[in-house]
Amino acid sequence: MTLGPDSLMLAMESHLAPARLAGLDATFLMDLGEDVFAVHIAEGELTIRGRAGTM
């Protein structure tokens, strides 16, 4: 069984505790081949945007 890019992003979103994100302000670009995601962390919140062909 393979973990797809969408599943990976959902897992990241659901497993990161807000307390662990406190004080962090960062943006990451995750290039997973044809799938590209922007991951932004600010004020204890994680935001994920993007998908293949959308960035």
Secondary structure, DSSP 4 states (H G I P E B T S, - for coil): ----HHHHHHHHHHHS-HHHHTT--EEEEEEETTEEEEEEEETTEEEEE--TT--
